[in-house]
Amino acid sequence: MGIGGISIWELLIILVIVILLFGTKKLTNIGSDLGSAIKNFRSSMREGEQAAEQAEKSAIAADDKMKEEVIEGQVMRKETKSQI
């Protein structure tokens, strides 16, 4: 028994029918288009990850720079008089 109750022979018959309907050239084009789409998707994912890492590094560098530029001073609190 094959996938989902379909035997290997039934899968081969379906494959032959698909090849007869579309032809091998069209199936080759579809396969290459699908492969290039997956390749472009993976490269886009890598670029996105690299951009996120670079943004994180720049945010950390900005935080470090802010820590170095802290100016000490006196904090004054303004008190209000309340009527009771």
FIBA-216410 format. One line per field, with one value per atom (N, C-alpha, C): x, y, z; residue in one letter; residue number from 1. Coordinates in Angstrom, 3 decimals. Last residue first. Layout:
N
px: (X, ...)
py: (Y, ...)
pz: (Z, ...)
roke: (A, ...)
drenvo: (NUM, ...)
***
This chain:
84
px: (-6.305, -7.086, -8.167, -4.543, -5.445, -6.291, -1.114, -2.496, -3.324, 1.482, 0.771, -0.669, 3.938, 2.756, 2.084, 7.355, 6.271, 5.120, 9.564, 8.690, 7.511, 12.781, 11.391, 10.562, 15.739, 14.923, 13.475, 18.743, 17.341, 16.540, 21.832, 20.956, 19.508, 23.930, 23.347, 22.445, 26.031, 25.512, 24.982, 25.361, 25.823, 25.187, 26.430, 25.537, 26.152, 27.802, 27.519, 26.574, 27.960, 29.193, 28.931, 25.397, 25.876, 27.140, 25.316, 24.500, 24.981, 26.984, 27.388, 26.602, 25.474, 26.781, 27.244, 23.297, 23.097, 24.414, 24.586, 23.965, 23.719, 25.326, 26.370, 25.812, 22.794, 23.670, 24.764, 21.971, 21.211, 22.050, 23.793, 23.816, 23.040, 23.051, 24.400, 24.459, 20.449, 20.652, 22.028, 20.993, 20.200, 20.379, 22.378, 23.064, 22.310, 20.342, 21.556, 22.292, 18.586, 18.146, 19.347, 20.131, 19.701, 19.262, 20.379, 21.580, 21.214, 17.705, 18.386, 19.628, 17.303, 16.505, 17.155, 19.094, 19.281, 18.511, 17.898, 19.254, 19.515, 15.467, 15.454, 16.820, 16.429, 15.730, 15.679, 17.429, 18.368, 17.720, 15.013, 16.076, 17.049, 13.695, 13.106, 14.168, 15.387, 15.197, 14.610, 15.036, 16.367, 16.254, 12.323, 12.805, 14.167, 12.396, 11.588, 12.033, 13.984, 14.492, 13.693, 12.253, 13.585, 14.146, 10.089, 9.893, 11.229, 11.352, 10.749, 10.543, 12.034, 13.106, 12.576, 9.456, 10.427, 11.526, 8.399, 7.740, 8.709, 10.160, 10.082, 9.449, 9.533, 10.894, 10.906, 6.880, 7.174, 8.585, 7.289, 6.551, 6.810, 8.687, 9.310, 8.615, 6.953, 8.139, 8.773, 3.419, 4.654, 5.851, 0.820, 1.649, 2.903, -0.353, -1.119, -0.221, 1.687, 0.993, 0.234, 2.339, 3.356, 2.703, -0.084, 0.386, 1.422, -0.082, -1.152, -0.728, 2.184, 2.154, 1.083, 1.305, 2.486, 2.505, -0.821, -1.098, 0.067, 0.682, -0.320, -0.659, 2.183, 2.868, 1.898, 0.136, 0.943, 1.673, -0.680, -1.620, -0.890, 1.611, 1.192, 0.208, 1.717, 2.777, 2.375, -1.620, -0.454, 0.537, -3.081, -2.805, -1.536, -3.400, -4.187, -3.981, -1.583, -3.023, -3.869, 0.912, 0.528, -0.987, 0.534, 1.340, 0.828, 0.836, 0.000, 0.893)
py: (70.643, 69.621, 70.275, 71.252, 71.819, 70.697, 70.832, 70.373, 70.946, 72.070, 72.166, 71.723, 70.114, 70.973, 70.966, 70.113, 69.674, 70.644, 69.010, 70.131, 69.615, 67.902, 67.510, 68.720, 67.644, 68.473, 68.023, 66.064, 65.952, 66.730, 67.009, 66.978, 66.956, 64.852, 66.121, 65.938, 63.482, 63.460, 64.832, 62.254, 63.434, 63.390, 59.684, 60.065, 61.225, 58.597, 60.019, 60.476, 55.849, 56.608, 58.105, 55.103, 54.856, 55.669, 55.666, 56.462, 56.290, 53.650, 55.041, 55.942, 51.396, 51.564, 53.015, 51.895, 51.825, 52.033, 51.718, 52.985, 53.020, 49.017, 50.045, 51.404, 47.863, 47.628, 48.684, 48.719, 49.129, 48.948, 47.433, 48.894, 49.420, 44.770, 45.228, 46.745, 44.803, 44.503, 44.990, 45.298, 46.273, 46.062, 42.945, 44.227, 45.309, 41.057, 40.982, 42.318, 41.919, 41.922, 41.874, 41.473, 42.841, 42.947, 38.696, 39.528, 40.962, 37.954, 37.602, 38.465, 38.936, 39.448, 39.164, 37.338, 38.793, 39.426, 34.827, 35.092, 36.584, 35.238, 34.940, 35.217, 35.569, 36.678, 36.471, 33.020, 34.152, 35.371, 31.550, 31.288, 32.455, 32.651, 32.740, 32.538, 31.891, 33.314, 33.517, 29.091, 29.682, 31.167, 28.853, 28.421, 29.034, 29.783, 30.484, 30.124, 27.874, 29.247, 30.058, 25.642, 25.638, 27.036, 26.476, 26.198, 26.219, 26.610, 27.812, 27.644, 23.931, 24.927, 26.237, 22.778, 22.366, 23.394, 24.018, 24.207, 23.857, 23.048, 24.492, 24.773, 20.329, 20.774, 22.261, 20.406, 19.951, 20.363, 21.226, 22.105, 21.714, 18.987, 20.315, 21.265, 16.820, 16.859, 18.247, 17.400, 17.233, 17.417, 17.481, 18.693, 18.582, 14.934, 16.178, 17.405, 13.056, 13.126, 14.442, 13.546, 13.761, 13.873, 12.774, 14.161, 14.476, 10.049, 10.917, 12.380, 9.199, 9.059, 9.978, 9.703, 10.387, 10.330, 7.870, 9.309, 10.117, 5.518, 5.811, 7.302, 5.735, 5.727, 6.046, 5.540, 6.764, 6.861, 2.913, 4.007, 5.342, 1.595, 1.490, 2.599, 2.082, 2.636, 2.607, 2.832, 1.977, 2.658, 4.728, 4.669, 3.847, 5.100, 4.048, 3.947, 7.142, 7.364, 6.317, 5.757, 6.961, 7.094, 2.250, 3.462, 4.577, -1.168, 0.000, 1.247)
pz: (52.367, 53.045, 53.852, 49.453, 50.456, 51.050, 48.740, 48.610, 49.737, 46.902, 48.165, 47.929, 45.252, 45.204, 46.564, 44.462, 45.323, 45.236, 42.175, 42.465, 43.281, 42.538, 42.502, 42.923, 40.685, 41.571, 41.407, 40.492, 40.132, 41.159, 39.217, 40.381, 39.901, 37.224, 37.614, 38.812, 34.776, 36.134, 36.494, 31.658, 32.386, 33.766, 29.617, 30.700, 31.461, 27.480, 27.445, 28.551, 27.703, 27.865, 27.978, 27.091, 28.443, 28.721, 24.362, 25.282, 26.718, 23.399, 23.229, 24.187, 23.966, 24.597, 24.521, 22.290, 23.735, 24.476, 19.819, 20.202, 21.706, 19.835, 19.785, 20.217, 19.806, 20.952, 21.001, 17.291, 18.474, 19.737, 15.654, 15.691, 16.893, 16.135, 16.485, 16.574, 15.091, 16.510, 16.971, 12.433, 13.182, 14.687, 11.802, 11.697, 12.478, 12.157, 12.975, 12.969, 10.146, 11.550, 12.485, 7.880, 8.188, 9.647, 8.012, 8.106, 8.456, 7.647, 8.892, 9.092, 5.046, 6.153, 7.498, 3.625, 3.647, 4.801, 4.043, 4.548, 4.643, 2.688, 4.120, 4.736, 0.091, 0.746, 2.252, -0.372, -0.343, 0.310, -0.284, 0.695, 0.776, -2.512, -1.178, -0.111, -4.602, -4.312, -2.918, -4.440, -4.271, -3.919, -5.032, -3.719, -3.432, -7.671, -6.679, -5.265, -8.898, -8.803, -7.790, -8.657, -8.043, -7.882, -10.221, -8.801, -8.058, -12.704, -12.108, -10.609, -13.052, -12.934, -12.339, -13.154, -12.140, -11.949, -15.409, -14.114, -12.981, -17.349, -17.091, -15.727, -17.190, -16.899, -16.578, -18.031, -16.673, -16.256, -20.669, -19.766, -18.318, -21.632, -21.672, -20.687, -21.401, -20.550, -20.522, -21.184, -21.933, -21.010, -20.146, -20.145, -20.991, -20.691, -20.768, -20.940, -20.329, -21.619, -21.769, -17.650, -18.683, -20.057, -16.447, -16.323, -17.390, -17.091, -17.597, -17.538, -15.672, -17.138, -17.724, -13.027, -13.571, -15.094, -12.843, -12.740, -13.317, -13.004, -14.037, -14.031, -10.635, -11.933, -13.072, -8.717, -8.807, -10.147, -9.204, -9.461, -9.565, -8.360, -9.760, -10.126, -5.637, -6.486, -7.955, -4.391, -4.612, -5.554, -1.921, -3.356, -3.552, 0.772, 0.151, -1.354, 1.423, 1.549, 0.848, -0.503, 0.227, 0.237, -0.744, -0.870, 0.007, 0.000, 0.000, 0.000)
roke: (I, I, I, Q, Q, Q, S, S, S, K, K, K, T, T, T, E, E, E, K, K, K, R, R, R, M, M, M, V, V, V, Q, Q, Q, G, G, G, E, E, E, I, I, I, V, V, V, E, E, E, E, E, E, K, K, K, M, M, M, K, K, K, D, D, D, D, D, D, A, A, A, A, A, A, I, I, I, A, A, A, S, S, S, K, K, K, E, E, E, A, A, A, Q, Q, Q, E, E, E, A, A, A, A, A, A, Q, Q, Q, E, E, E, G, G, G, E, E, E, R, R, R, M, M, M, S, S, S, S, S, S, R, R, R, F, F, F, N, N, N, K, K, K, I, I, I, A, A, A, S, S, S, G, G, G, L, L, L, D, D, D, S, S, S, G, G, G, I, I, I, N, N, N, T, T, T, L, L, L, K, K, K, K, K, K, T, T, T, G, G, G, F, F, F, L, L, L, L, L, L, I, I, I, V, V, V, I, I, I, V, V, V, L, L, L, I, I, I, I, I, I, L, L, L, L, L, L, E, E, E, W, W, W, I, I, I, S, S, S, I, I, I, G, G, G, G, G, G, I, I, I, G, G, G, M, M, M)
drenvo: (84, 84, 84, 83, 83, 83, 82, 82, 82, 81, 81, 81, 80, 80, 80, 79, 79, 79, 78, 78, 78, 77, 77, 77, 76, 76, 76, 75, 75, 75, 74, 74, 74, 73, 73, 73, 72, 72, 72, 71, 71, 71, 70, 70, 70, 69, 69, 69, 68, 68, 68, 67, 67, 67, 66, 66, 66, 65, 65, 65, 64, 64, 64, 63, 63, 63, 62, 62, 62, 61, 61, 61, 60, 60, 60, 59, 59, 59, 58, 58, 58, 57, 57, 57, 56, 56, 56, 55, 55, 55, 54, 54, 54, 53, 53, 53, 52, 52, 52, 51, 51, 51, 50, 50, 50, 49, 49, 49, 48, 48, 48, 47, 47, 47, 46, 46, 46, 45, 45, 45, 44, 44, 44, 43, 43, 43, 42, 42, 42, 41, 41, 41, 40, 40, 40, 39, 39, 39, 38, 38, 38, 37, 37, 37, 36, 36, 36, 35, 35, 35, 34, 34, 34, 33, 33, 33, 32, 32, 32, 31, 31, 31, 30, 30, 30, 29, 29, 29, 28, 28, 28, 27, 27, 27, 26, 26, 26, 25, 25, 25, 24, 24, 24, 23, 23, 23, 22, 22, 22, 21, 21, 21, 20, 20, 20, 19, 19, 19, 18, 18, 18, 17, 17, 17, 16, 16, 16, 15, 15, 15, 14, 14, 14, 13, 13, 13, 12, 12, 12, 11, 11, 11, 10, 10, 10, 9, 9, 9, 8, 8, 8, 7, 7, 7, 6, 6, 6, 5, 5, 5, 4, 4, 4, 3, 3, 3, 2, 2, 2, 1, 1, 1)
***
